[in-house]
Each structure stands twice: as structure tokens, then as C-alpha cells.
């Protein structure tokens, strides 16, 4: 099985290089003696390679499904091994596609949450910027009580409450 995987990798690499060289030769022939490919040509080559590989994958997948469904095609053992290997790769690819779709869905949900949180932050920030001058003006006109002022009013109230508590304890007989 390792030998098959090694041959698959070598085949894919050679095939990719062949396509690149054929494309380069085609553009050199069409473009004259420029010698170099422009950005547009490189983009077209990449797009062509992607389409070619997609088509090849589709053909291989269709042949694999046909072979798996055809019980009488089991005579060639190497062909059957390659078919089973391709089926395993297709299954793994399907599982990976599903995982990627789930991850993308989760990413979209997180992006939506981030957008909502950012909008809420912007709203609160603008409200704070609107309130800041008003609060500053109120603090200037009505400064808060100091700790000494609070303590001065709290001490007589505290003494009065202590006297009431003592009186209630005497009346109830707990002292």
C-alpha cells in the first residue's frame, strides 16, 4: 500500500509539472517571444490547472463508483486495489469536507457574534461620549459629599440607632 501511495504522489507531481510546462509553452507560442508570463496569464494558468484537476477527480470518482458497483470487474487485482484506495481517499475527503463545513459555519457564527458585540460597543461608546459632558457639568455644579461630611451625618444617626436598640433590648428583657 505504501508503494501505491508513493506512485500516486509521483504521478500527481509529474502530471502537474507536465500541465505547467504545456501551459507555459502554449502562452509562449501565443505571446510570441516575450519569454515571461504576466500576472493575467499566470492567473489563467492556475485557473486552468484547477479546472483540469477537478475534472480528473470527477472522472476518477465516477470510475471508482462504477467499479465498486460492478461485481464482475474484480478480475484485475491492481485495478481493484487502486479502486479501493481511491474509495478510501474519497471517504476521507468527504469527512474532511464535512469537518471544514462545520468549522466554517462555526466561524461565521463567531463573526456574527463579533459583529453584534462590536455594534453594541460602538453604541455604548457613543452614549458614553454623549453623557460625559453632562456628568462633568453635574460634578462641577454639585460636587459629591466628602467622607468627612458623610461621617458627620452618620455619627448622630448611629448613636440614635444604638440608643433605640438598647431600649428595645431592655423592653424585651434580654439585658
N, C-alpha and C positions, 0 to 999 in steps of 0.2 A: 504494500500500500504506500510505503514511503517513496518507493521508486516511481509510482504513478504520480504522486504529488510533485515530485521533483521534475518529472517530464512535463506535467501540466504547467508548472511555473516557467520552465524553459520555453515551452511552446508559446505561452502568452507573451513572454518577453520578446522572442524572435518575431512573432506576429505583429506586435506593437511597433517594433523597430522597422519592420517591412512597410507598414502603413505610413509611418512618418517619412521614410525615405521616398516612397511613391508620391506622397503628397508634396514633398519638397521638390521633387523632380517635375511634377506637374506644374507647380507655381513658377518654377524657374523657366520651364518651357513656355508657359503662357506670358510670363512677365518679361521675357527677353533675357538680357544679360545683367539684370540688377544684382544677382548674387545673394541678396539678403531678403528675408521676408519681413514685411511690415506688420504692424500690430493687427490690422484688419485681417491679413492673410493668416497670421498665427491663430487668431480667434476662430476663423473659419475652419482651419485645420483641426483645432481642438473640438469644435462642434461636430465636424465630420467623423472624427475618431469616436466620440461618444455615441453618435448615432450608429456607427458601424458595430461597435461593441454591444450596444443594446440589441441590435438586430441579430447578431451572432448568439447572444444569450437567449433571445426568444426562440431562435431555431433550435438551439441545443435543448432548451426546456421542452419544446414541443416534441422533439425526437425522443427525449427521455420519457415523457409521459406516454408516448405511443409504445415504446419498448416495454415499459412497465405494465401496460395494459395488454400487451400481446404475449400470451403464454408460449407460443411456438417459437419465439425469437431467442430462446435460451441456448442455441447451439454454439455460439461463439463466446467463449468464457472471458476473453479480454474485453469484448464489447459489453458483455453483461457486467463485468467489474467496473468499467467506466460508467455505465448507466447507473449502477448503484451508487458509485461515488458522486456522480452528478446529482442524483436524487438527494443524497445526504447533504450536499452543498446547498441545494435548493431549500431543503428543510431548515438548515441553519440560517440561510439568508432570510427566509420568511420569519423566523423567530427574531432575528436581528431587526428586520423591518418593523415588526410589531413593537419591539422594545424602543426603537427610535421614535415611532409614532407616539408611544406613551410619554416618552421624555419630552418630545416637542409639545404635546398637549399640556404637560405639567409646566413647561417653560412659558407657554402662552398664558396659563393661569397666573403664574408668578408675575409676568409682565403686566397683566391686567391689575393685579393687586398693587403692584408698584405704582402704576399709573394713578389708581384711585388714591393711594396714600400720598403721592406727590401733589395731586389736585387738592386734597384736604389740607396738606401742609401749606400750599400756596394760599388757600383761602384763609387759614388761621393766621398766617404771616401778615396778610393784608389787613385782617381785622385788628391784629396787634399794632400794626403801623398806624391804623386809624385811631386806636384808643390811646396810644402813647402820649400824644399832646394833651388829651383830655385829663388823663391820670396825672401827668406832670403839673398841669394847671391846678388841679384839685389839691395836690400835695403842697403847692406853693401857697394857696389861699387858706387851706385848712390843714396845717401840719398835724401829724398824729401825736397822740399823748406820749409824753416821755415816761420812762419807767418810774421815775420819782412821783409823777402825778398819779399814776395807776396805784402805786404803793400807798400814797397818801389817802386816797379814797378807799382803798381796800382794808386798811388797818382799822378804821372805825367800824366798818361793816363786819369785819372779822370778830372784833370784840363784842359787838351786839349779838352776833350769832352764837358766840361762846357763852354769853350770859343766858340766852334763850335755851341752849342745850342743857346748861346746869340746872335751870329752873324746871325743865321738863323731867330731868332725872330725879330731882327732889320730889316732884309731884308723884311720879310713878313709884317712888320708893326704892329705887335702885342704888341710891347713895347712902 
